[in-house]
Structure formats: structure tokens, C-alpha cells
Amino acid sequence: MTELAIEATGLAKSFGETKALAGVDLAARRGSVLAVLGPNGAGKTTAVRILATLLRAEGGTARVNGFDVRKQPEKVRMSIGLTGQFASVDEDLTGTQNLVMIGQLLDLSTRAARKRAAELLEWFDLAEAAGKVAKTYSGGMRRRLDLAASLVGRPQVIFLDEPTTGLDPAKREDMWDVVRSLVSDGSTVLLTTQYLEEADALADEITVIDHGQVIAHDTPHGLKRVIGGQRLTVRPADPALHDDLVSVLRTVGGQAPEDDGRGTVTVRVDGDDVLPDVVARLRAAGIAVEEFSLHLPSLDEVFFTLTGTRSRDDNEEALV
Amino acid sequence: MKKRFSLRHALVLCRRNLIKLTRTPEQLIDVTLQPIIFLVLFLYVFGGAISHGSQHDYLQFLLPGLIGQTIAMSSISIGQNMNADIEKGVFDRFRSLPIARSVPLVGAVLADFFRYLVLCVILVGFGYILGFRIATNPLLLLAALGTAICFALAFAWVSLWVGMTVRTAGAVQGVMFLLIFPLSFGSNAFVQASTMPGWLQAFVNVNPLSHLVSAVRGLLLGGPVATQIGWTFAWILGLLVVFFPLALRGYIRRT
């Protein structure tokens, strides 16, 4: 059996005039996490839908768990779990009814389906709401039920399409723990995200796509080396000291800092060991700060570094 | 390789539809209140004129006709519901599961069986209150209702096909009304075909609803029924052969 659980080459798909995918390659080793990073409308969801046999590609080939998505969709469907961007649970059914239904459709006996449903509801902290209609669930609960539904059949390959979009930070951490435990059980996970931070926290490898094309593929470490690791963002309490701040940050970062034009200055740094130095220099220069943060570059900054242009400001809805 | 159809899968989704039905019981209006209103209106508004004053005679004639008309009308909702349902995320889930493509459609039709059963019970029950009496026996009553339900289960595929083809649920209703009105009024459901002009009689005589109504009428009131039952089941088979693949193709295309 092949080493790769997900293997796609040259995937192409258009919707009318719009090229959603223009030759995308993706690969994920068995038992690893592949993050597909990109803005809205980059083609992430389209790629997932093709791999999950919901859409047919116009070009290229794809194998999931060793099976061709076009020629053996049935085998692929037996291997995968899919959690979409929009929770695909039945709102008129209770949590238990949703999961039991999926179990029965996966040919579990009714008893086994009930047992599996109870297990998953417990795991996802939904046991109390098990008998309530999904319509009454909060967004986070719905998302968890949706994820539970995609795990009923213990799939080997799991697709998570923006699993944390719209979740608050605490819930996001919970979701990350779930992903880690899935992988430690031997599953392969492909997750799409708009956050470099999320891809960095979870993925073994990251594929960055934009306008339906792969613009980078690397390990989180490698990608961060290319895009320059962390960013230090500082805003002086006194706007008049802006120029002094710029010169301090230039010394620390060894390059010209970026200015957002609203008083906040950002510079690339290579790790958190520069922090004491920065603090000392700011104090020496007499600059009091209002905002001081060390963070991974935003998607926008990643795109700027990789392509030299700002990613288009995409407020248009993701293409399907 | 295609996943073979599994009856259990269809029953699981049938159960899903029944649960949804219990959450929104107003979906039963077209098989409860609506047939009662039709019965009362036809009987008391047209009954006197049509059978020269004897409402009872007309009730005996009308009830089998109404079973045919209302059961065809009650198939509209399955196309409407599926048209709206298919937009929901849960259908993505169904498509990502290793089940036959036809399962969600077959499940919906199986669940509709219960709606048709409710319709039959309501119509015959209310008819009895108004004075309708079967002239044969309870076994033939069951045969009559069974025939009507079989017809409805086949006709549901026409509704599903329309539901998979047109864009909105409202349009499904529009198209189905256009189809069902000529079929139900251009039949022997409400008046004897012999009172109609010749060209219309020609239509009435081949109309599937006429065959169904004649079969039900014969089974409830007596008289020869074999030919009409034969024609009815020929239509049932024909509807299934044509509209099951069309509805399925529409569903797959839609997704």
C-alpha cells in the first residue's frame, strides 16, 4: 500500500468563468496532518470536496487511502470522514439521532450505532445535550456534533474544512486537541484554514494555495524560515516617539520595520530571545508602549512575503 | 464499483423523514384538513346539482374520486420538501457516505407511505360520518386503499423529478398543480365521463387517475374491477420506469 494517504496531482475545476482550481498538487503521508492554508475563495473547499468525492475534478488525478476518487468513489467514501465548513447535521434530529443514523448508514448494528453515538457524544462533551434537537445547539456544539458525525465510522482519512472558523479561542484549542488525538490514533487529517497559527500548531506539512494554485509547500518550520518567523508589533504610547521606535526596531530586527500608518510598527524577529533586548532598548530610549506583541505572521503577511503582493481582500464568499 | 442499494439504509432515512414529520406536524395538513375540506365542498356545493338533489348518491360516487384526486395532490409535498432539503448540509454528509445514491430519495418515498395512509383513513372515516357506506367488504376496502397508496408511491417520483429539476419549492407546487388539475378534473373522479364532450372523454379514458378512480370505485361499491386494476398497475409500473431514473438523475446532477 502506498505511503501517502492523500495524493492529488494537477487538480483542476472551474465554475463557469471562475477557475476554482488550476492544477493543485496535494500530498499527505499516512498518520500526518496536512494543512491547506489560503484565503476565502482560494479553492480550499473545492479541493476538499473533490477529495471527498462530492465534486468531480475536470483535470488531474487524486487518490485517497490508495483509492482513485473518480474510479473507486465507494472505497474512498468508506475510508473518509468529512466535516464541512457549514455543519452538516440534521437540525430536526437530536444529537443521538444524528449519530445513530450515520452509524446505521455505515452498516453498524443498531446497538453498535447507539454505543458509538454515546461514546462520541461523551468525548465531545455533548452527553447532556444528546437528547436535544440540534437546532437548539450553539454554533460550537453544532460544530462538535458535526465532527462527531464524521468520526462515527472511525475513518482513516479525515477532512476538516475550516474546523475552527467562528469558534472562540478556548473552543479552538479544544478542537486542536481533538485533531491531535485523531492523529495519535493513526488517522490522517487534511485541514483547511485561514490561520497560519493553526497550521503551525497542528500540521506536519503546509500547502499554501491562492487563486486555485499552490504557492508554497513546506513543513511549518521551513515555511516560517521563508517567511521570516515571528513578528514583533509595537505601538508607542506617545505617537511623537514613532520615529525613535522605528530606529530601535530596525536595530533589533536588522531590517526596515513595516509601518501600518496608524502608529503601529512591525518587524520580523527570529525568536523570543530578542525580547529582553528589545525591552531594554525601548526603556533606554524612553519609549513607553501601549501595545507590544510577538506573533506569527498573519495570512496577509504570509502572502505578501510569498508572492510580493497583498492577497486580494476577499470578502466575496468562498466558491462553494 | 457502485454500492448496491440497501433496504436498511432506505429505512434508516425513512425514519429520519418520519422524525422530521413529527417535529413539524403542519406538514400533515394536506393529508388531513385538505381532503376534509374538499369532501365537504364538493359534496354540498356541487352534489345537489350533479345528482339532482341526492347528496347521498353523490357521496357514494364522489368519495372514491376524491381518494384519487387528493392522494395525487398529497404527493406534491415530497418534491417540495426534497427541493428544500437537498440544499442543507446533511446531504453533503449523505453523499460522503458509502450508500447508494438513490437511498435518500427512496427513504423519502417510504416515509410518504404513512402520509398516504393517514389520508386514506381520514377520507374514509370522515366519509363514513357523512353517510358513505361501502357496498362490498372490508377486505376489498383494504385492496382499494392499497391500490391508491401504490399509485401515490409511484406518482411521488413524478413530484421528486419536478423537485429535482426546478429551482424553488414554490415552483414545484406550481408545476405539480399544472399537472394534477387537468388530470383530476379531466377524469371520472367528480362526474361521469359520459356527460362530457367526445374529445374530453378520449382523454378521460386514458387518464391514469380515471383508471385508479374506477378501480377504487369498483372495489368499494362493487362491479367488475379487474381491467381497471390492471390498467392502474400498468400506469404505476410505467410511472416508476420513467420517473425513478429521471428523478435519480436529477438528484445526482443537482449535487
Interface residues (C-beta under 8 A of the other chain):
Chain A: A52 T53 L54 Q72 E74 K75 R77 M78 I80 G81 L82 G84 F86 A87 S88 V89 D90 E91 D92 L93 Q97 M101 I102 Q104 L105 L106 D107 V133 D146 A149 S150
Chain B: M1 K2 K3 S6 R8 H9 V12 L13 R15 R16 I19 K20 R23 T24 K88 G89 V90 F91 D92 R93 F94 R95 S96 L97 P98 I99 V103 T255
